[in-house]
Amino acid sequence: MLVHKCDNCKKEIRKGNDEVVAGLGWPNYSFCIRCGKPIIAFLKKRKLLQPAETTR
């Protein structure tokens, strides 16, 4: 079983849209919504936020 945890507060992240992933290639960092809010605000302010790619 694969368990995702926030890299900042170590809280378990549930499956779905409750995860903020930051990084270019490797390594990727996963954050919960609460810890990821400042990251999202920074990226929106600088117009760097890109939607996640969907796979078929």
PDB file of N, H, CA, C and O in Angstrom:
ATOM      1  N   MET A   1       0.846  -1.171   0.000  1.00  0.00           N
ATOM      2  CA  MET A   1       0.000   0.000   0.000  1.00  0.00           C
ATOM      3  C   MET A   1       0.895   1.238   0.000  1.00  0.00           C
ATOM      4  O   MET A   1       1.831   1.343   0.793  1.00  0.00           O
ATOM      5  N   LEU A   2       0.595   2.160  -0.890  1.00  0.00           N
ATOM      6  H   LEU A   2      -0.165   2.075  -1.533  1.00  0.00           H
ATOM      7  CA  LEU A   2       1.362   3.386  -1.011  1.00  0.00           C
ATOM      8  C   LEU A   2       0.676   4.490  -0.217  1.00  0.00           C
ATOM      9  O   LEU A   2      -0.495   4.795  -0.443  1.00  0.00           O
ATOM     10  N   VAL A   3       1.412   5.083   0.713  1.00  0.00           N
ATOM     11  H   VAL A   3       2.363   4.835   0.897  1.00  0.00           H
ATOM     12  CA  VAL A   3       0.862   6.143   1.560  1.00  0.00           C
ATOM     13  C   VAL A   3       1.574   7.440   1.213  1.00  0.00           C
ATOM     14  O   VAL A   3       2.803   7.509   1.229  1.00  0.00           O
ATOM     15  N   HIS A   4       0.790   8.470   0.898  1.00  0.00           N
ATOM     16  H   HIS A   4      -0.209   8.413   0.885  1.00  0.00           H
ATOM     17  CA  HIS A   4       1.348   9.787   0.616  1.00  0.00           C
ATOM     18  C   HIS A   4       1.267  10.626   1.879  1.00  0.00           C
ATOM     19  O   HIS A   4       0.233  10.663   2.546  1.00  0.00           O
ATOM     20  N   LYS A   5       2.363  11.299   2.204  1.00  0.00           N
ATOM     21  H   LYS A   5       3.203  11.269   1.662  1.00  0.00           H
ATOM     22  CA  LYS A   5       2.387  12.196   3.363  1.00  0.00           C
ATOM     23  C   LYS A   5       2.939  13.538   2.927  1.00  0.00           C
ATOM     24  O   LYS A   5       3.749  13.629   2.005  1.00  0.00           O
ATOM     25  N   CYS A   6       2.486  14.571   3.605  1.00  0.00           N
ATOM     26  H   CYS A   6       1.828  14.497   4.354  1.00  0.00           H
ATOM     27  CA  CYS A   6       2.967  15.931   3.354  1.00  0.00           C
ATOM     28  C   CYS A   6       4.435  15.999   3.754  1.00  0.00           C
ATOM     29  O   CYS A   6       4.809  15.541   4.834  1.00  0.00           O
ATOM     30  N   ASP A   7       5.269  16.569   2.884  1.00  0.00           N
ATOM     31  H   ASP A   7       4.966  16.940   2.006  1.00  0.00           H
ATOM     32  CA  ASP A   7       6.691  16.682   3.188  1.00  0.00           C
ATOM     33  C   ASP A   7       6.973  17.737   4.251  1.00  0.00           C
ATOM     34  O   ASP A   7       8.071  17.782   4.804  1.00  0.00           O
ATOM     35  N   ASN A   8       6.001  18.574   4.536  1.00  0.00           N
ATOM     36  H   ASN A   8       5.109  18.538   4.086  1.00  0.00           H
ATOM     37  CA  ASN A   8       6.200  19.625   5.531  1.00  0.00           C
ATOM     38  C   ASN A   8       5.696  19.202   6.914  1.00  0.00           C
ATOM     39  O   ASN A   8       6.457  19.210   7.882  1.00  0.00           O
ATOM     40  N   CYS A   9       4.409  18.831   7.007  1.00  0.00           N
ATOM     41  H   CYS A   9       3.791  18.825   6.220  1.00  0.00           H
ATOM     42  CA  CYS A   9       3.824  18.540   8.319  1.00  0.00           C
ATOM     43  C   CYS A   9       3.636  17.042   8.587  1.00  0.00           C
ATOM     44  O   CYS A   9       3.196  16.663   9.672  1.00  0.00           O
ATOM     45  N   LYS A  10       3.957  16.203   7.629  1.00  0.00           N
ATOM     46  H   LYS A  10       4.314  16.510   6.747  1.00  0.00           H
ATOM     47  CA  LYS A  10       3.881  14.739   7.747  1.00  0.00           C
ATOM     48  C   LYS A  10       2.449  14.206   7.905  1.00  0.00           C
ATOM     49  O   LYS A  10       2.262  13.075   8.354  1.00  0.00           O
ATOM     50  N   LYS A  11       1.440  15.007   7.543  1.00  0.00           N
ATOM     51  H   LYS A  11       1.592  15.926   7.178  1.00  0.00           H
ATOM     52  CA  LYS A  11       0.044  14.577   7.589  1.00  0.00           C
ATOM     53  C   LYS A  11      -0.239  13.683   6.382  1.00  0.00           C
ATOM     54  O   LYS A  11       0.243  13.953   5.282  1.00  0.00           O
ATOM     55  N   GLU A  12      -1.018  12.620   6.585  1.00  0.00           N
ATOM     56  H   GLU A  12      -1.410  12.401   7.479  1.00  0.00           H
ATOM     57  CA  GLU A  12      -1.360  11.720   5.497  1.00  0.00           C
ATOM     58  C   GLU A  12      -2.267  12.431   4.500  1.00  0.00           C
ATOM     59  O   GLU A  12      -3.221  13.105   4.887  1.00  0.00           O
ATOM     60  N   ILE A  13      -1.958  12.274   3.205  1.00  0.00           N
ATOM     61  H   ILE A  13      -1.183  11.726   2.891  1.00  0.00           H
ATOM     62  CA  ILE A  13      -2.732  12.901   2.140  1.00  0.00           C
ATOM     63  C   ILE A  13      -3.627  11.841   1.525  1.00  0.00           C
ATOM     64  O   ILE A  13      -3.154  10.801   1.068  1.00  0.00           O
ATOM     65  N   ARG A  14      -4.927  12.114   1.516  1.00  0.00           N
ATOM     66  H   ARG A  14      -5.311  12.959   1.887  1.00  0.00           H
ATOM     67  CA  ARG A  14      -5.897  11.183   0.943  1.00  0.00           C
ATOM     68  C   ARG A  14      -5.820  11.221  -0.574  1.00  0.00           C
ATOM     69  O   ARG A  14      -5.348  12.196  -1.159  1.00  0.00           O
ATOM     70  N   LYS A  15      -6.288  10.153  -1.201  1.00  0.00           N
ATOM     71  H   LYS A  15      -6.671   9.361  -0.725  1.00  0.00           H
ATOM     72  CA  LYS A  15      -6.298  10.058  -2.645  1.00  0.00           C
ATOM     73  C   LYS A  15      -7.275  11.074  -3.227  1.00  0.00           C
ATOM     74  O   LYS A  15      -8.362  11.263  -2.682  1.00  0.00           O
ATOM     75  N   GLY A  16      -6.908  11.724  -4.317  1.00  0.00           N
ATOM     76  H   GLY A  16      -6.025  11.570  -4.760  1.00  0.00           H
ATOM     77  CA  GLY A  16      -7.786  12.692  -4.954  1.00  0.00           C
ATOM     78  C   GLY A  16      -7.089  14.014  -5.183  1.00  0.00           C
ATOM     79  O   GLY A  16      -5.890  14.057  -5.457  1.00  0.00           O
ATOM     80  N   ASN A  17      -7.847  15.097  -5.069  1.00  0.00           N
ATOM     81  H   ASN A  17      -8.821  15.062  -4.847  1.00  0.00           H
ATOM     82  CA  ASN A  17      -7.311  16.427  -5.333  1.00  0.00           C
ATOM     83  C   ASN A  17      -6.784  17.108  -4.083  1.00  0.00           C
ATOM     84  O   ASN A  17      -6.639  18.330  -4.083  1.00  0.00           O
ATOM     85  N   ASP A  18      -6.495  16.385  -3.032  1.00  0.00           N
ATOM     86  H   ASP A  18      -6.612  15.392  -3.032  1.00  0.00           H
ATOM     87  CA  ASP A  18      -6.033  16.963  -1.776  1.00  0.00           C
ATOM     88  C   ASP A  18      -4.513  17.051  -1.704  1.00  0.00           C
ATOM     89  O   ASP A  18      -3.950  17.104  -0.610  1.00  0.00           O
ATOM     90  N   GLU A  19      -3.843  17.069  -2.851  1.00  0.00           N
ATOM     91  H   GLU A  19      -4.300  17.026  -3.740  1.00  0.00           H
ATOM     92  CA  GLU A  19      -2.387  17.044  -2.862  1.00  0.00           C
ATOM     93  C   GLU A  19      -1.851  18.147  -3.770  1.00  0.00           C
ATOM     94  O   GLU A  19      -2.338  18.329  -4.886  1.00  0.00           O
ATOM     95  N   VAL A  20      -0.859  18.871  -3.297  1.00  0.00           N
ATOM     96  H   VAL A  20      -0.464  18.723  -2.391  1.00  0.00           H
ATOM     97  CA  VAL A  20      -0.150  19.875  -4.092  1.00  0.00           C
ATOM     98  C   VAL A  20       1.244  19.315  -4.334  1.00  0.00           C
ATOM     99  O   VAL A  20       1.987  19.052  -3.389  1.00  0.00           O
ATOM    100  N   VAL A  21       1.599  19.132  -5.611  1.00  0.00           N
ATOM    101  H   VAL A  21       0.996  19.345  -6.379  1.00  0.00           H
ATOM    102  CA  VAL A  21       2.897  18.562  -5.961  1.00  0.00           C
ATOM    103  C   VAL A  21       3.746  19.660  -6.580  1.00  0.00           C
ATOM    104  O   VAL A  21       3.315  20.323  -7.523  1.00  0.00           O
ATOM    105  N   ALA A  22       4.946  19.855  -6.056  1.00  0.00           N
ATOM    106  H   ALA A  22       5.295  19.316  -5.290  1.00  0.00           H
ATOM    107  CA  ALA A  22       5.863  20.871  -6.553  1.00  0.00           C
ATOM    108  C   ALA A  22       7.188  20.219  -6.899  1.00  0.00           C
ATOM    109  O   ALA A  22       7.686  19.371  -6.159  1.00  0.00           O
ATOM    110  N   GLY A  23       7.748  20.615  -8.014  1.00  0.00           N
ATOM    111  H   GLY A  23       7.344  21.304  -8.615  1.00  0.00           H
ATOM    112  CA  GLY A  23       9.050  20.099  -8.412  1.00  0.00           C
ATOM    113  C   GLY A  23       9.161  20.032  -9.915  1.00  0.00           C
ATOM    114  O   GLY A  23       8.157  20.001 -10.627  1.00  0.00           O
ATOM    115  N   LEU A  24      10.373  20.010 -10.385  1.00  0.00           N
ATOM    116  H   LEU A  24      11.189  20.035  -9.807  1.00  0.00           H
ATOM    117  CA  LEU A  24      10.650  19.875 -11.813  1.00  0.00           C
ATOM    118  C   LEU A  24      11.348  18.544 -12.027  1.00  0.00           C
ATOM    119  O   LEU A  24      12.517  18.378 -11.679  1.00  0.00           O
ATOM    120  N   GLY A  25      10.627  17.608 -12.598  1.00  0.00           N
ATOM    121  H   GLY A  25       9.677  17.743 -12.881  1.00  0.00           H
ATOM    122  CA  GLY A  25      11.218  16.293 -12.801  1.00  0.00           C
ATOM    123  C   GLY A  25      11.364  15.551 -11.487  1.00  0.00           C
ATOM    124  O   GLY A  25      10.377  15.181 -10.851  1.00  0.00           O
ATOM    125  N   TRP A  26      12.606  15.339 -11.092  1.00  0.00           N
ATOM    126  H   TRP A  26      13.408  15.639 -11.609  1.00  0.00           H
ATOM    127  CA  TRP A  26      12.861  14.646  -9.838  1.00  0.00           C
ATOM    128  C   TRP A  26      13.769  15.504  -8.990  1.00  0.00           C
ATOM    129  O   TRP A  26      14.732  16.021  -9.556  1.00  0.00           O
ATOM    130  N   PRO A  27      13.588  15.708  -7.769  1.00  0.00           N
ATOM    131  CA  PRO A  27      12.567  15.164  -6.880  1.00  0.00           C
ATOM    132  C   PRO A  27      11.285  15.996  -6.902  1.00  0.00           C
ATOM    133  O   PRO A  27      11.307  17.195  -7.182  1.00  0.00           O
ATOM    134  N   ASN A  28      10.197  15.350  -6.608  1.00  0.00           N
ATOM    135  H   ASN A  28      10.178  14.376  -6.380  1.00  0.00           H
ATOM    136  CA  ASN A  28       8.901  16.004  -6.442  1.00  0.00           C
ATOM    137  C   ASN A  28       8.592  16.066  -4.957  1.00  0.00           C
ATOM    138  O   ASN A  28       8.927  15.154  -4.202  1.00  0.00           O
ATOM    139  N   TYR A  29       7.953  17.146  -4.549  1.00  0.00           N
ATOM    140  H   TYR A  29       7.681  17.887  -5.163  1.00  0.00           H
ATOM    141  CA  TYR A  29       7.554  17.305  -3.159  1.00  0.00           C
ATOM    142  C   TYR A  29       6.047  17.367  -3.086  1.00  0.00           C
ATOM    143  O   TYR A  29       5.417  18.079  -3.868  1.00  0.00           O
ATOM    144  N   SER A  30       5.460  16.634  -2.163  1.00  0.00           N
ATOM    145  H   SER A  30       5.972  16.055  -1.528  1.00  0.00           H
ATOM    146  CA  SER A  30       4.013  16.602  -1.985  1.00  0.00           C
ATOM    147  C   SER A  30       3.641  17.357  -0.719  1.00  0.00           C
ATOM    148  O   SER A  30       4.275  17.204   0.324  1.00  0.00           O
ATOM    149  N   PHE A  31       2.603  18.173  -0.830  1.00  0.00           N
ATOM    150  H   PHE A  31       2.087  18.298  -1.678  1.00  0.00           H
ATOM    151  CA  PHE A  31       2.126  18.961   0.300  1.00  0.00           C
ATOM    152  C   PHE A  31       0.622  18.793   0.428  1.00  0.00           C
ATOM    153  O   PHE A  31      -0.074  18.597  -0.568  1.00  0.00           O
ATOM    154  N   CYS A  32       0.122  18.869   1.658  1.00  0.00           N
ATOM    155  H   CYS A  32       0.687  19.028   2.467  1.00  0.00           H
ATOM    156  CA  CYS A  32      -1.321  18.885   1.878  1.00  0.00           C
ATOM    157  C   CYS A  32      -1.843  20.258   1.445  1.00  0.00           C
ATOM    158  O   CYS A  32      -1.054  21.167   1.184  1.00  0.00           O
ATOM    159  N   ILE A  33      -3.151  20.409   1.370  1.00  0.00           N
ATOM    160  H   ILE A  33      -3.791  19.671   1.582  1.00  0.00           H
ATOM    161  CA  ILE A  33      -3.747  21.664   0.920  1.00  0.00           C
ATOM    162  C   ILE A  33      -3.323  22.828   1.825  1.00  0.00           C
ATOM    163  O   ILE A  33      -3.011  23.913   1.335  1.00  0.00           O
ATOM    164  N   ARG A  34      -3.311  22.606   3.132  1.00  0.00           N
ATOM    165  H   ARG A  34      -3.564  21.724   3.531  1.00  0.00           H
ATOM    166  CA  ARG A  34      -2.966  23.678   4.071  1.00  0.00           C
ATOM    167  C   ARG A  34      -1.526  24.163   3.868  1.00  0.00           C
ATOM    168  O   ARG A  34      -1.279  25.369   3.842  1.00  0.00           O
ATOM    169  N   CYS A  35      -0.592  23.248   3.726  1.00  0.00           N
ATOM    170  H   CYS A  35      -0.793  22.269   3.747  1.00  0.00           H
ATOM    171  CA  CYS A  35       0.805  23.626   3.543  1.00  0.00           C
ATOM    172  C   CYS A  35       1.092  24.111   2.123  1.00  0.00           C
ATOM    173  O   CYS A  35       2.063  24.832   1.898  1.00  0.00           O
ATOM    174  N   GLY A  36       0.255  23.719   1.170  1.00  0.00           N
ATOM    175  H   GLY A  36      -0.534  23.133   1.353  1.00  0.00           H
ATOM    176  CA  GLY A  36       0.462  24.090  -0.226  1.00  0.00           C
ATOM    177  C   GLY A  36      -0.141  25.421  -0.626  1.00  0.00           C
ATOM    178  O   GLY A  36       0.144  25.916  -1.716  1.00  0.00           O
ATOM    179  N   LYS A  37      -0.978  26.027   0.234  1.00  0.00           N
ATOM    180  H   LYS A  37      -1.210  25.626   1.120  1.00  0.00           H
ATOM    181  CA  LYS A  37      -1.606  27.313  -0.113  1.00  0.00           C
ATOM    182  C   LYS A  37      -0.598  28.410  -0.432  1.00  0.00           C
ATOM    183  O   LYS A  37      -0.793  29.123  -1.416  1.00  0.00           O
ATOM    184  N   PRO A  38       0.485  28.586   0.357  1.00  0.00           N
ATOM    185  CA  PRO A  38       1.465  29.627   0.000  1.00  0.00           C
ATOM    186  C   PRO A  38       2.149  29.357  -1.345  1.00  0.00           C
ATOM    187  O   PRO A  38       2.477  30.294  -2.074  1.00  0.00           O
ATOM    188  N   ILE A  39       2.361  28.101  -1.669  1.00  0.00           N
ATOM    189  H   ILE A  39       2.094  27.340  -1.077  1.00  0.00           H
ATOM    190  CA  ILE A  39       2.991  27.743  -2.946  1.00  0.00           C
ATOM    191  C   ILE A  39       2.059  28.103  -4.100  1.00  0.00           C
ATOM    192  O   ILE A  39       2.494  28.683  -5.094  1.00  0.00           O
ATOM    193  N   ILE A  40       0.788  27.762  -3.970  1.00  0.00           N
ATOM    194  H   ILE A  40       0.434  27.290  -3.162  1.00  0.00           H
ATOM    195  CA  ILE A  40      -0.196  28.076  -5.009  1.00  0.00           C
ATOM    196  C   ILE A  40      -0.322  29.587  -5.175  1.00  0.00           C
ATOM    197  O   ILE A  40      -0.384  30.076  -6.303  1.00  0.00           O
ATOM    198  N   ALA A  41      -0.362  30.330  -4.079  1.00  0.00           N
ATOM    199  H   ALA A  41      -0.312  29.933  -3.162  1.00  0.00           H
ATOM    200  CA  ALA A  41      -0.465  31.793  -4.144  1.00  0.00           C
ATOM    201  C   ALA A  41       0.749  32.397  -4.859  1.00  0.00           C
ATOM    202  O   ALA A  41       0.598  33.302  -5.679  1.00  0.00           O
ATOM    203  N   PHE A  42       1.936  31.904  -4.553  1.00  0.00           N
ATOM    204  H   PHE A  42       2.059  31.169  -3.886  1.00  0.00           H
ATOM    205  CA  PHE A  42       3.152  32.392  -5.200  1.00  0.00           C
ATOM    206  C   PHE A  42       3.119  32.124  -6.697  1.00  0.00           C
ATOM    207  O   PHE A  42       3.430  33.013  -7.490  1.00  0.00           O
ATOM    208  N   LEU A  43       2.746  30.914  -7.094  1.00  0.00           N
ATOM    209  H   LEU A  43       2.493  30.192  -6.450  1.00  0.00           H
ATOM    210  CA  LEU A  43       2.714  30.557  -8.510  1.00  0.00           C
ATOM    211  C   LEU A  43       1.649  31.348  -9.273  1.00  0.00           C
ATOM    212  O   LEU A  43       1.886  31.749 -10.412  1.00  0.00           O
ATOM    213  N   LYS A  44       0.482  31.578  -8.665  1.00  0.00           N
ATOM    214  H   LYS A  44       0.290  31.251  -7.739  1.00  0.00           H
ATOM    215  CA  LYS A  44      -0.566  32.375  -9.311  1.00  0.00           C
ATOM    216  C   LYS A  44      -0.118  33.824  -9.468  1.00  0.00           C
ATOM    217  O   LYS A  44      -0.375  34.441 -10.502  1.00  0.00           O
ATOM    218  N   LYS A  45       0.542  34.368  -8.462  1.00  0.00           N
ATOM    219  H   LYS A  45       0.750  33.867  -7.622  1.00  0.00           H
ATOM    220  CA  LYS A  45       1.009  35.749  -8.508  1.00  0.00           C
ATOM    221  C   LYS A  45       2.010  35.944  -9.640  1.00  0.00           C
ATOM    222  O   LYS A  45       1.993  36.978 -10.308  1.00  0.00           O
ATOM    223  N   ARG A  46       2.870  34.975  -9.861  1.00  0.00           N
ATOM    224  H   ARG A  46       2.883  34.135  -9.318  1.00  0.00           H
ATOM    225  CA  ARG A  46       3.889  35.051 -10.907  1.00  0.00           C
ATOM    226  C   ARG A  46       3.408  34.481 -12.245  1.00  0.00           C
ATOM    227  O   ARG A  46       4.170  34.451 -13.212  1.00  0.00           O
ATOM    228  N   LYS A  47       2.147  34.029 -12.309  1.00  0.00           N
ATOM    229  H   LYS A  47       1.528  34.054 -11.523  1.00  0.00           H
ATOM    230  CA  LYS A  47       1.541  33.435 -13.514  1.00  0.00           C
ATOM    231  C   LYS A  47       2.335  32.229 -14.009  1.00  0.00           C
ATOM    232  O   LYS A  47       2.571  32.073 -15.207  1.00  0.00           O
ATOM    233  N   LEU A  48       2.743  31.381 -13.066  1.00  0.00           N
ATOM    234  H   LEU A  48       2.551  31.508 -12.093  1.00  0.00           H
ATOM    235  CA  LEU A  48       3.511  30.180 -13.381  1.00  0.00           C
ATOM    236  C   LEU A  48       2.726  28.895 -13.145  1.00  0.00           C
ATOM    237  O   LEU A  48       3.249  27.805 -13.375  1.00  0.00           O
ATOM    238  N   LEU A  49       1.490  29.006 -12.694  1.00  0.00           N
ATOM    239  H   LEU A  49       1.066  29.893 -12.508  1.00  0.00           H
ATOM    240  CA  LEU A  49       0.703  27.821 -12.362  1.00  0.00           C
ATOM    241  C   LEU A  49       0.217  27.149 -13.635  1.00  0.00           C
ATOM    242  O   LEU A  49      -0.369  27.796 -14.503  1.00  0.00           O
ATOM    243  N   GLN A  50       0.464  25.842 -13.746  1.00  0.00           N
ATOM    244  H   GLN A  50       0.941  25.316 -13.041  1.00  0.00           H
ATOM    245  CA  GLN A  50       0.027  25.069 -14.895  1.00  0.00           C
ATOM    246  C   GLN A  50      -0.875  23.954 -14.416  1.00  0.00           C
ATOM    247  O   GLN A  50      -0.608  23.349 -13.377  1.00  0.00           O
ATOM    248  N   PRO A  51      -1.954  23.665 -15.159  1.00  0.00           N
ATOM    249  CA  PRO A  51      -2.838  22.566 -14.754  1.00  0.00           C
ATOM    250  C   PRO A  51      -2.143  21.219 -14.927  1.00  0.00           C
ATOM    251  O   PRO A  51      -1.245  21.067 -15.756  1.00  0.00           O
ATOM    252  N   ALA A  52      -2.572  20.259 -14.137  1.00  0.00           N
ATOM    253  H   ALA A  52      -3.301  20.383 -13.464  1.00  0.00           H
ATOM    254  CA  ALA A  52      -2.000  18.910 -14.225  1.00  0.00           C
ATOM    255  C   ALA A  52      -2.381  18.274 -15.557  1.00  0.00           C
ATOM    256  O   ALA A  52      -3.480  18.494 -16.067  1.00  0.00           O
ATOM    257  N   GLU A  53      -1.476  17.493 -16.112  1.00  0.00           N
ATOM    258  H   GLU A  53      -0.583  17.315 -15.698  1.00  0.00           H
ATOM    259  CA  GLU A  53      -1.754  16.793 -17.358  1.00  0.00           C
ATOM    260  C   GLU A  53      -2.625  15.589 -17.056  1.00  0.00           C
ATOM    261  O   GLU A  53      -2.444  14.913 -16.043  1.00  0.00           O
ATOM    262  N   THR A  54      -3.573  15.327 -17.946  1.00  0.00           N
ATOM    263  H   THR A  54      -3.720  15.876 -18.768  1.00  0.00           H
ATOM    264  CA  THR A  54      -4.423  14.152 -17.790  1.00  0.00           C
ATOM    265  C   THR A  54      -3.929  13.059 -18.713  1.00  0.00           C
ATOM    266  O   THR A  54      -3.471  13.331 -19.823  1.00  0.00           O
ATOM    267  N   THR A  55      -4.022  11.834 -18.259  1.00  0.00           N
ATOM    268  H   THR A  55      -4.394  11.613 -17.357  1.00  0.00           H
ATOM    269  CA  THR A  55      -3.607  10.692 -19.078  1.00  0.00           C
ATOM    270  C   THR A  55      -4.822   9.924 -19.516  1.00  0.00           C
ATOM    271  O   THR A  55      -5.830   9.879 -18.811  1.00  0.00           O
ATOM    272  N   ARG A  56      -4.732   9.335 -20.653  1.00  0.00           N
ATOM    273  H   ARG A  56      -3.913   9.371 -21.226  1.00  0.00           H
ATOM    274  CA  ARG A  56      -5.859   8.545 -21.180  1.00  0.00           C
ATOM    275  C   ARG A  56      -5.504   7.091 -21.195  1.00  0.00           C
ATOM    276  O   ARG A  56      -6.317   6.261 -21.602  1.00  0.00           O
TER     277      ARG A  56
END
